[in-house]
Amino acid sequence: MRRVVWVLGLGLGVTALGALYVSRPAPAPSPPIPIPISGDAPRDAGAPEAGSKATNDAAAEASGEGPREEMDVDDSVPDTLEAQRAQLFRRMGRYYPPQQLDAVKRIFAESKLIGQGNPKPTQHPMKRSECLARREAAGHLAPAHPRCGHPNMVPVYARGPLAARQLADGGDLPEAGVSALSAVPSSAETATVCIDQFEFPNIACEYPVVYARASEADRICKAVGKRLCDAHEWEGACAGSLRPLEVEYAFGDRRMLMQWFSNRYNEKVWAYGSEKDHKKCATGSFKNKKCGSGSWSECGSNTYPTGSFPECVSPFGVYDQHGNAAEHMNMPLAPEELASRGGLGETEMKGSWFIFDSFEAHPDDCRYRAPAWHATRVDAADSHRNFHLGFRCCADVR
């Protein structure tokens, strides 16, 4: 079947592939993944109990999380990029060792734009203190996990049976089943990858860093002992289960075709459940009136503090994978380009951003693969950046 569709795709071109996507019905959705109630992430038997402040404090201490959220209230908004960065670095200093923070500062210093948006046009719709109050009121928040060894990170692994119906190239799953595919850890204790719970700087109720190129995001993640996430890791963290590589990538095929198969066959699920609801996430902000071309001078990064919407959380406890800032990650087109294997591929942007409740520019379900917008190599000096594009990091654990 795969080669029939491949030939058809080559013959008809990109436009016909798009039409084929629209005209052929999608398979019935998989059973809904259990979702958290008010931010309480489902857990396996070995995961720490979410809930009381005392329990979360214990998890924080075990994971090296650092200061509790309520200790860091500062609603001031600097009016220059230099002052904004200084404020950000002061707060990061409570969570990152001096050597790591110094490395991050050097990367920021090389850029005229990296920060939390141009202070002049930026108008954040929510204060940090409001975010902290909302999180406190939610009562049950997903804690960090000690396996990760970093503040505010959670492990990602396979939860439950494989829901996929096809391989990434459109072929059928092997008759031998999952055992014939790449092994995927199935518990927090055996997980080999962790992901930031919040958009960088990965601190609850801080505004996300934007205007970083993919190459700069990669360098920043490495500076703090992590790396850029592979696309399937981010998707699995959002959808609630990590899947075998053969289901995620058709290595050797064209990216456009791999994207088409992924969007055609993958179940539609959001971090918070099986039904789309933008209001659960940080999507109700606005775009400045003069912001047309995405310019630095006219486009404010009108983001929310990270984690402001406690229900916008994945089954693993990852916040803001819909809304707030879109996110950079690595799209491997060959096995050696997996960031988890020390490589880098092409750029990929995922998630949605802060105006999606009023302007839904594209689908934002967890496993949606976007067209290769602004695609370059991740490490390209001219890789993309903009006012609503941020990132989060992943970390390998053994």
C-alpha positions in Angstrom: 0.0 0.0 0.0 2.8 2.4 0.9 4.4 2.4 -2.5 1.0 2.8 -4.3 0.4 6.0 -2.4 4.1 7.0 -2.9 3.7 6.8 -6.7 0.4 8.5 -6.5 1.9 11.3 -4.5 4.8 11.8 -6.9 2.5 11.9 -9.8 0.0 14.3 -8.4 2.3 16.6 -6.5 1.9 18.5 -3.3 -1.5 20.0 -4.1 -3.1 16.6 -4.8 -1.7 15.2 -1.7 -3.4 18.0 0.2 -6.7 17.2 -1.6 -6.2 13.5 -0.8 -5.8 14.4 2.9 -9.1 16.3 2.8 -11.1 13.8 0.7 -10.3 10.5 2.5 -11.9 9.9 5.9 -9.7 9.6 8.9 -9.8 6.4 11.0 -12.0 6.3 14.0 -10.3 8.0 17.0 -8.5 5.9 19.6 -10.1 5.6 23.0 -9.4 8.8 25.0 -6.3 9.0 27.1 -7.0 9.6 30.8 -6.5 13.3 31.4 -5.7 15.2 34.6 -8.3 16.8 36.7 -7.3 20.4 37.6 -3.7 19.7 36.7 -3.3 16.4 38.7 -1.3 14.2 36.3 -2.1 10.5 36.2 0.9 8.5 37.5 2.1 5.0 37.6 2.8 3.2 40.9 6.3 4.6 41.2 5.5 8.3 40.5 5.3 10.8 43.3 1.8 11.7 44.6 0.6 15.0 43.4 -1.5 17.0 45.8 -0.6 18.7 49.0 2.0 21.4 49.2 4.0 19.2 51.6 4.1 16.4 49.1 5.1 18.6 46.3 7.8 20.2 48.4 9.2 16.7 49.1 9.2 15.9 45.4 10.9 19.2 44.7 13.6 18.5 47.3 14.2 15.0 45.9 14.5 16.3 42.3 16.6 19.4 43.2 13.7 21.6 42.1 14.9 24.6 44.0 12.7 27.4 45.6 9.0 26.9 45.8 6.9 28.9 43.4 5.3 31.2 45.9 8.7 32.6 47.0 9.3 34.3 43.6 6.6 36.9 43.2 7.8 40.0 41.2 5.2 41.7 39.0 7.4 44.4 37.7 7.9 44.6 33.9 11.2 46.2 32.8 11.1 48.7 30.0 14.4 47.7 28.3 15.7 44.4 27.0 18.8 44.8 29.2 16.7 45.2 32.4 14.4 42.4 31.3 17.2 40.0 30.9 18.8 41.1 34.3 15.5 40.4 36.0 15.1 37.0 34.3 18.7 36.0 35.1 18.1 36.8 38.8 15.2 34.4 39.0 17.1 31.8 37.0 19.9 32.1 39.5 17.7 30.3 42.0 17.3 27.3 39.8 20.4 27.0 37.7 24.1 26.6 38.9 26.3 29.6 38.2 28.3 27.9 35.5 25.2 27.0 33.5 23.7 30.5 34.0 26.9 32.2 32.8 26.8 30.0 29.7 23.2 31.1 29.0 24.1 34.7 29.5 26.8 34.5 26.9 24.4 33.1 24.3 21.8 35.8 25.1 24.6 38.5 24.8 25.3 37.3 21.2 21.7 38.2 20.2 20.0 41.5 20.0 16.6 40.0 20.4 16.5 36.9 22.8 14.4 37.6 25.8 10.8 37.7 26.8 9.8 39.9 24.0 10.4 43.6 23.0 9.4 45.5 26.2 8.0 48.4 24.3 5.0 46.8 22.5 4.7 43.7 24.8 1.6 43.7 27.0 1.3 40.5 29.1 -2.3 39.7 29.8 -1.6 38.2 33.3 0.8 39.0 36.1 3.1 36.5 37.7 1.2 36.9 41.0 -2.1 36.0 39.3 -0.5 32.9 37.8 0.8 31.8 41.3 -2.7 32.4 42.7 -4.3 30.3 40.0 -1.9 27.5 40.6 -2.4 27.6 44.3 -6.2 27.6 43.8 -5.9 24.5 41.5 -4.8 22.5 44.5 -3.4 19.5 42.7 -0.4 20.2 40.5 1.9 17.8 38.7 5.2 17.5 40.6 8.7 17.2 39.1 10.1 13.6 39.2 13.4 12.7 40.9 14.5 10.5 38.1 15.2 13.5 35.9 17.8 15.0 38.1 16.8 18.6 37.0 14.3 21.0 38.4 10.8 20.9 36.9 11.2 17.9 34.6 9.1 14.7 34.2 10.0 11.4 32.5 8.2 10.4 29.2 7.5 6.7 28.4 5.0 4.4 26.8 1.7 4.4 28.8 -0.6 1.5 27.9 -1.0 -0.4 24.6 0.2 1.1 21.3 -2.7 3.0 19.8 -1.1 3.5 16.3 -2.6 1.7 13.4 0.2 2.2 10.8 3.9 2.7 10.6 5.1 6.2 9.8 5.5 5.2 6.1 1.8 4.1 5.8 2.7 0.4 6.0 1.0 -2.0 8.3 2.3 -2.8 11.7 4.3 -6.1 11.8 2.4 -9.3 12.5 4.7 -9.9 15.5 3.3 -6.7 17.0 5.1 -4.2 19.2 7.8 -6.6 20.0 9.2 -6.3 16.5 9.5 -2.5 16.8 12.1 -0.4 18.7 11.8 -0.8 22.4 10.2 2.0 24.4 10.5 2.2 28.2 7.1 1.7 29.9 7.5 3.2 33.3 8.9 6.4 35.0 11.6 4.3 36.6 12.9 3.0 33.3 12.4 6.1 31.2 15.4 7.3 29.2 14.1 10.9 28.4 12.7 13.7 30.5 11.1 16.9 29.3 10.7 20.4 30.9 7.3 20.9 32.5 7.4 24.6 31.4 8.6 26.6 28.4 12.1 27.9 28.9 13.3 29.1 31.4 11.3 26.2 32.8 10.2 28.1 35.9 6.5 28.2 36.8 4.9 31.6 36.4 7.8 33.2 34.5 7.2 34.5 31.0 8.6 32.2 28.2 11.8 33.2 26.4 11.2 34.0 22.7 13.1 35.3 19.7 15.7 32.5 20.0 16.7 30.9 16.8 16.5 27.1 16.7 20.3 27.0 16.7 20.3 29.3 19.8 17.6 27.2 21.5 19.8 24.1 20.9 22.8 25.8 22.4 20.9 27.1 25.4 19.5 23.6 26.2 23.0 22.2 26.0 24.3 25.0 28.2 22.0 23.8 31.0 22.9 20.1 30.6 20.0 19.2 28.3 19.2 19.2 24.6 16.5 20.2 22.2 13.6 17.7 22.1 13.1 15.4 19.1 9.7 15.9 17.6 8.3 12.5 18.7 9.4 13.1 22.3 7.5 16.4 22.5 4.5 14.8 20.8 4.5 11.8 23.2 4.8 14.1 26.2 1.7 15.9 25.0 -0.4 13.0 23.9 0.5 10.9 27.0 2.6 8.1 25.5 5.9 7.7 23.8 5.8 5.4 20.7 8.4 3.3 18.7 10.5 5.2 16.2 9.0 3.2 13.3 5.6 4.6 14.1 7.0 8.2 14.3 9.5 8.5 11.4 9.8 7.1 7.9 13.6 7.6 7.7 14.7 7.9 4.1 11.3 9.2 2.8 10.7 12.8 1.9 9.6 15.0 4.9 6.5 16.1 3.1 5.3 12.5 2.7 6.2 11.6 6.3 4.2 14.6 7.4 1.2 13.6 5.3 1.1 10.1 6.7 1.4 11.3 10.2 -1.5 13.8 9.9 -3.6 11.3 8.0 -3.4 8.4 10.5 -2.6 9.7 13.9 -5.3 10.1 16.5 -6.4 13.6 17.4 -5.7 14.3 21.0 -4.8 17.3 23.0 -2.7 17.4 26.2 -5.9 17.9 28.3 -8.0 15.3 26.5 -9.7 14.1 23.3 -11.8 17.2 22.7 -10.3 20.5 21.6 -10.9 23.4 24.0 -8.6 26.4 23.5 -10.0 28.1 26.7 -8.2 25.5 28.8 -4.9 27.0 27.7 -3.1 30.3 27.3 -4.7 31.3 24.0 -6.8 34.3 25.0 -4.3 37.1 24.5 -4.1 39.4 21.6 -1.8 40.5 18.7 -0.8 44.2 18.6 -2.8 46.2 16.1 0.3 47.3 14.1 1.8 43.8 14.1 1.5 42.7 10.5 4.9 41.4 9.4 6.1 40.1 12.7 8.5 43.0 13.3 10.5 43.5 16.5 9.3 47.1 16.8 5.5 46.4 16.4 4.9 42.9 17.6 4.6 42.4 21.4 5.2 38.9 22.9 1.9 39.1 24.7 2.4 35.8 26.5 1.1 34.5 29.8 3.3 33.3 32.7 4.1 29.7 32.1 1.7 27.3 33.9 -1.0 29.9 34.3 -3.6 27.5 33.1 -3.4 24.4 35.4 -5.8 22.4 33.2 -3.5 22.8 30.2 -1.4 19.9 31.3 -0.5 16.6 29.7 -0.9 13.2 31.4 2.8 13.4 32.2 2.5 16.8 33.8 3.8 19.0 31.0 2.2 22.5 30.8 1.4 24.9 27.9 1.9 22.6 24.9 -1.0 24.4 23.4 -1.0 28.2 23.5 1.4 30.7 25.0 4.5 30.3 22.8 5.0 27.9 19.9 8.1 25.8 20.4 11.3 24.8 18.5 12.3 21.2 18.3 14.4 18.8 16.2 12.9 16.9 13.2 15.3 14.0 12.3 15.1 12.7 8.8 17.6 9.9 9.5 18.4 7.9 12.6 21.7 9.7 13.1 19.8 13.0 13.2 18.0 12.1 16.4 18.9 14.6 19.1 18.6 11.6 21.5 21.5 10.1 19.7 23.6 13.2 19.6 22.5 14.4 16.2 20.5 17.3 14.7 18.1 17.3 11.8 15.8 20.0 10.5 13.8 22.6 12.3 10.2 21.8 13.5 7.8 24.1 15.2 5.0 22.7 17.4 2.1 23.8 19.6 0.1 27.0 19.1 0.4 30.5 20.5 -1.2 33.1 22.6 -4.1 34.2 20.2 -5.4 30.8 19.1 -8.8 31.2 20.9 -9.6 34.0 18.4 -7.3 33.0 15.5 -6.7 29.3 14.9 -4.0 29.4 12.2 -3.5 25.7 12.0 -4.3 22.5 13.9 -2.6 22.1 17.3 -3.4 18.6 18.4 -0.4 16.8 20.0 0.8 14.8 17.1 0.1 17.3 14.3 3.1 17.7 12.0 3.2 21.1 10.5 4.4 21.9 6.9 8.1 22.6 6.9 7.6 26.3 7.7 10.9 28.3 7.6 12.7 24.9 7.5 16.5 24.9 7.9 19.0 22.7 9.6 18.6 23.2 13.4 22.2 24.4 13.7 21.9 26.9 10.8 22.9 30.4 11.8 19.8 31.8 10.1 17.3 29.4 11.6 13.9 30.9 12.3 12.9 33.2 15.2 9.9 35.3 16.0 7.9 37.1 18.7 5.7 34.1 19.6 8.2 31.3 19.2 10.0 29.7 22.2 11.2 26.3 23.2 11.6 23.8 26.0 14.4 21.2 26.6 14.6 17.5 27.0 17.3 15.5 28.9 18.6 12.0 28.5 18.5 9.9 31.7 20.1 6.4 32.2 
